[in-house]
């Protein structure tokens, strides 16, 4: 028994060392890059109305088809195969955000998934040719174009045999960004996730863009020159051809409480970390941390009521002072015979700089059709 205990302790210490080394590696690699602070932000919006209703505090316990986004190690909790769809509109329906995912259990120790995100603005007026060479305005010269960002993610999860309750997952991401005929880019990156369960407690870590994600842009010089000439003195230099998305990390802890077999309460906390100085609640040159808290009350695994608060930001006011803004969210869910429909209202009460949105999603356990 003593030998077994010592082995367990050693494995636990080794797991902590692995996590510490990963975070240190990400922090050092981030500060070694001289790049833009924001890139591929559409991949940070989030998916699944159930998770958004809990302010994204799902890193530790996520365990369905949407785990491919939140923490790929959670795919192992799928019983068979699942599919998910989500749609949301932003900026007074100007921008459309869509998401689709599929995941399947391979065996007792592995699972895989695939997901696609699209964030786009369609039918944008191109007025660069509105005025001809003679100075005349010709509305027939107005054309339309669209700009869209795509994120395709392949996920794989595995449960090792050495440590009971531990599982890990990895994402391989392909990013495609298109701005009409003016330019487009391809990007590639990886995520890594861990989950650990013990005594009904759930722990999780998600490392996004762990090797940094590179976007390589191709600019149509002829189309770019049309824009440059249309607005004299502006955009005289072509944009950078390379963008780098710096790593981020999320640490999570959660616990589910059962009451009289019919009622459940899930409580979860996330620490969302960026390795740069930002407007997050806790900010330094080394790391900035934005905490989030989520709650889910369930009745007979049929009806769910959710609430969460996150996106704590130091917002500068017009007089130069700062106040702490935050984003409260609420949500509802209904599950019946393998079909789950969820709704979330984000930024309830307009307490943050973000705009509120109504979000709907549906998740289906595909085994019900067999």
N, C-alpha and C positions, 0 to 999 in steps of 0.2 A: 504493500500500500504506500509506503514511503517513497519507493521508486516512482510509482505512478504519479504521486503528488508532485515530486520534483520535476518530472517530465512536463506536467501541466504548467507549472510555474515558469519553467524555461520557455515553453511555447508562448505563454502570455507575454513574457518580457520581450521575446523575439518579435511578436506582433507589434508591440509598442515601439520598438526600435525601427521596424519597417516603416510605420506611419511617420515617425519623427524624421527619418531620413528622406522620405518622399516630400514632406513639407519643406524641409531645408533645401532640397534640390530645386524645388519649384521657386522658392524665394530667391535663391541665388541666381537662377536662370532668368527670372523676371527682371532683376536689376541689371543684368548684363545686356539687356536689349534696349536700344534707343529707338522707340517706336511710338506710334499714336496710342493714346490711352484707351480709346474706344474703337473696336472693330468687331464685326459680326454680332452686333448687339441683338439682332433679331433672334439669335440662338439662346438668349438669356431671358426671354419673355416668360417661358414656361408653357406647359401643356397640361391638359386634364383639368376640368372645372373642379373636381374634388380636391386636387392638390392646391389649386389657386385659391379656393375658398378657405384653405388653412394657411394662406400666406407662404406657400411653398415649403413649409417645414416638414418635409416628407423623406428626407435623405435616409433616415434610420430604418423606417418601416415599409417603404414602398415595396409592393410585391405583386404587380400585375403587368399587363402589356406596356403600360406607361413607364415602367422602370427603366426601359431603354433610354429614356431621357433623364430621369431623376437619379437613378443609381442602377447600372446594368446588373449588378449582383442580385437585385431583387427579382429578376426574371425566373430564378429557381423556384419561387413560390407559386408559379403557375401550375395548375393541375394538368392541363392538356394544351389547348391553344386558345388565344384570345385576339380580338381585333378592337381598335378604338378609333373614333373620329372626333374632331373638335373644330368649331368655327367661332371666330370672334372678329368684331369690327372695331377699328380704332380711329381716332381723330374724326368724329362725326361721319363714320362710314367711308371715309376717304381711303383708308388702308384696310386690307383684308388679310386675316391671319388664319391659315388652315393647317390642319395636322391629321395625319393618318398613320396607324401603326399596326403591326402584326407580330405576334410572338408565339413560340411553340416549345414545349418541353421535349428535349431529345431523349433523356433518360433520367434516372433518379439524381444524377450528379451534374447535369448540364442542360442548358437551354439556349435558344438563340432568338433574335428579334430583328426587325427592320422597321424604320420609321422615316417619314418625310414631312418636313415643315416648309411651308411657303408663306412668305410675307411680301405682299405686293401692293402697288398703287397702279391702277390701270387707267387708260384713257387720259393721259396727261397732255395738255395742249403744248405743242411745239411751235412757238411764235418766233423762232430765230429767222424765218424767212418772211415774216409779216410785212416788212418794208423792203421794197425792191431797190435796185441800184439807182433809180431815179428819185427815190424818196417817197414813192407812192405807197399807200397802205392797201394791201390786197388780202382780204380775209380768206380767199380761196387758197392762199399759200400756207394756211395753218394746217398742220397735221397732228396726229395723235401717236403717242408712244406709251409704253409701260415700263415700269421698273419693278423687278422682283428679285427676292433672295430665296434660295432653296438650300435646305440642309438635309442630306440623306445620310442616315446613320445605320450602321450594321453593328449589332450587339451580340456578345457571347458571355455567358455566365457559367461558372464552374464551382463545385463544392469540393474542396480538398479533403483528403482522408485524415490528415494529421491533427487538425483542431476541430473539435465538435462545435457546431453552431456558427462556424465561419464560412462565408462564401464570397467570391470576388467576381468582378465582371469587367469587360473592356469594350469600349466603343471605338469604331473606326468611322470617321466622318468625312464626307465629301461636300464641300460648299460650292455652290454655283450662284453668282450674282450677275444680274443683267440690267443695264441701264439703256433701254431702247437699242438703237443702232450706234450709240456713242461709245460704249465700252462694256466689257464683261470680264469676269474673273473666275478662276478655279482655285479652290483651297482644300487643304487636307489637314486632318488633325486626329488626336486620340484622347479619350477619357479613360479614367480608371476608377473603379468603385469597390468598396468593401462594406460588408455588413456582418455584424456579430450579434448573436442572441444568447442570453443567459438569464435564467430566473425571471422570465417574462419581460426583461428589459431589452431594448433594441438599440444598437449603436451602429452608426454609419459614417462613412467618409466618401466624398465624391471629389475627385480631382479632375477638373475640366481643362481641356487643352494642355495636357500634362507636358507635351513636348513643344508647346506653342503651335498655333494653327496658322499656316501661311496662305495668304491669298495673293495670287499673281494676276495682275490686271493687264488686259490688252485694250488699248485705246485706238479707236478709229481716228486717225489724224485728220482726215478730210472733214468728218463730222465735227470733230473738236474745233477745227479752225472756223467752222460756221458759227459755233457758239462764241468763240473768241472775238470774231469780227462783228457779231451782232451786238455785243456789249463792249464798247470801246473802253480800254483801260482796265478791264476786269479779266481774271482767269488767264493772264498772259502766259503763265507757266503750266505745262501739263501736270496732272496729279501724279502722285507717287505710284510706281508700278507694283510695289510690294506692300502689303499690310500684314501685320503680325498680331494675332490675338494672344494676349498674355494669359498664363495659367491662373485659375481660380480654384478655391477649395471650399467645400461645405462639410461641416462637422455636425452630426445630428445625434439626438438621443430621444427615445420615446418609450412610453409604457401604456398598455391597454388595461383598463380596469373593468371587471364584470360585476354587475349588480343583479341579483335575483334571476340570473340566466337570460333575462329578456333585454336588459339595458347594459350598454357599454359606454365607456368614456375613454377616448384615445387622446393623450396629451403628448405633444412633440415640441422640441426646441431645435432650432438650427442656428449655427454660427456661419455666416456667409463671409468668406475672406477673399480680399484682393491684395496682391502684393505690390501696392503702390499707395500713395496718399490720395484719398478721395474725400467726398463729403459725407462718408458713412459716420455713424454715431461714434465709433471708436476709430481714430485715424492717426497714422504715423507714417514715416517715410518707409518703414519696413513692411507693415501690414495694416490694412483697414478692415474693420469687422462690422457687419450689419446683422444684428440678431433678428430672429423671427420666431413667433410662437403660434402654434395651431392647436385647435381642439375639435374633436368630432364626437358628437353624441349619437349613438345608434340605438335603434329599437328593433329587436328580433332580426337583426341583419337584413332589414327590409327598408327602413326609413332612416335617413341621416341628416343631422343638422350640424353645420360646420361654422367655425369662426376663426379668425386669425388676425394677427397684426405683424407688420414687418416694414421693410423699406425705410428704416430710420435714417433720416438725412439731416445734416446741418444746413438749413436753407438761409441764404443771405437776404435780408430785407432791403427795401429801398433806402432806409436811413443808415445802412451799413451794419446794423445789428444782425444777429443770427438767432433763429429759433429752430427747434427740433421738429421736423415734419415726420409723419408716419403714415402708413397705409393700412387701414382696417378693411378686412374683407369678410364676407359672409357667404354661405352656400347651402344648398339643399341637394339631397340625393335620394333616389328611389331605385331599389333593386328587386327584381322578381324573375325567378327561373333563368338565371344566367344573363339577364339583360339589365344593365345599370345606366340610368340617365341622371346626369348631374348638372347643376346650375351654380354659377358663382357671380356675385356682384363685387367687383374689386374697387378699392378706394372709397368705401362707404363714408359719406360725410365730407369728402374732398379735403382730407387732412394732410395730403402730401402734394408734391408738385406733379405727380402723375394724374392722368385723366381716368375717370371711372369707366368700366366696361362691363357689359353683360356677356357672359360666356356660357356656352352650352357644350356638353360633350356626351358621348354615348360609348359604352364599353360592352362587348358581347363575348360571352364564353361560347366558342364555336362548337364545343362538344354537345350542346343541346340540340344541334341539328342532325346528330347521328342516330 
